[in-house]
Amino acid sequence: MSSRSSTRALRVHLVERSALRRHGLRTWLQAGRIEVVGESADLGAAAADAARPPPDIVIAGAPGPGVTLDELLAQLRGLPPGTDALLLLDAGQGADALRALAAGVSVHILVPGSEKLLIQAAAGAKHGVSVIATAVLRDWVGSLAEPGRLGAYGRAHSRHADDLGAFHLTERELQVLREIADGADNSTIAERLVISENTVKTHVHSILRKLAVENRIQAAVYGVRVGLIDRREGGSSPHRLGAI
């Protein structure tokens, strides 16, 4: 990841097959003082048309006809050094979001009326952060937690709910897990539980290891599925899913 001056505008190349959607994304980004240096309908064209020097971030919409998600993710992971990727998905694409996160690609779920989050997501992608609205997270965590919907992206190993005792989550780890599912980032969890942010990071690492999952979203999904988290609980604040 290359360093960039804090005074220079973030430089973005947009990849979106819909010209109308590209226009909307460009308008939102420019309103947030992000410089759109290139646009294209597909990632292959972006490689040929991208401005020089390369953009800080390539923001790509969902794959178009003839391109699988895995192929798109491979292309995004293969961007030149110094250019990061942000994949834009819709609220109903929770499973795709998990796959992208597991592949190391930052994700943002587009929510009508929450355009300002796109600016945060673009900036966060330079640091491996995915910015997702908690309302969206709750909706598809609950959906993906249904039997038969989780697949290989909810946990790395097959375990039965009766094996919960083997996880040995402490009471504090359970509290942290519930806060993660509630949309809290590490600093918010630290404030709510009156502990240091470093202690929160330690608990999160331990939770991921014990549940045999790769990231916070998978931990939240699995926690709902096995009953550690009540999916009926409400909430609507933004959620930063960042490096732990």
Stockholm file with secondary structure:
# STOCKHOLM 1.0

chainA/1-244         MSSRSSTRALRVHLVERSALRRHGLRTWLQAGRIEVVGESADLGAAAADAARPPPDIVIAGAPGPGVTLDELLAQLRGLPPGTDALLLLDAGQGADALRALAAGVSVHILVPGSEKLLIQAAAGAKHGVSVIATAVLRDWVGSLAEPGRLGAYGRAHSRHADDLGAFHLTERELQVLREIADGADNSTIAERLVISENTVKTHVHSILRKLAVENRIQAAVYGVRVGLIDRREGGSSPHRLGAI
#=GR chainA/1-244 SS CCCCCTTSCCEEEEECSCHHHHHHHHHHHHHTTCEEEEEESSHHHHHHHCCSSCCSEEEECSCCTTCCHHHHHHHHHTSCTTCEEEEEECTTCHHHHHHHHHTTCEEEECCTTCTHHHHHHHHHHTTTCEEEEHHHHHHHHHHHTSTTTCGGGSCSSCCCGGGHHHHCCCHHHHHHHHHHHTTCCHHHHHHHHTCCHHHHHHHHHHHHHHHTCSSHHHHHHHHHHTTSSCTTCCCCSEEEECCC
#=GC SS_cons         CCCCCTTSCCEEEEECSCHHHHHHHHHHHHHTTCEEEEEESSHHHHHHHCCSSCCSEEEECSCCTTCCHHHHHHHHHTSCTTCEEEEEECTTCHHHHHHHHHTTCEEEECCTTCTHHHHHHHHHHTTTCEEEEHHHHHHHHHHHTSTTTCGGGSCSSCCCGGGHHHHCCCHHHHHHHHHHHTTCCHHHHHHHHTCCHHHHHHHHHHHHHHHTCSSHHHHHHHHHHTTSSCTTCCCCSEEEECCC
//
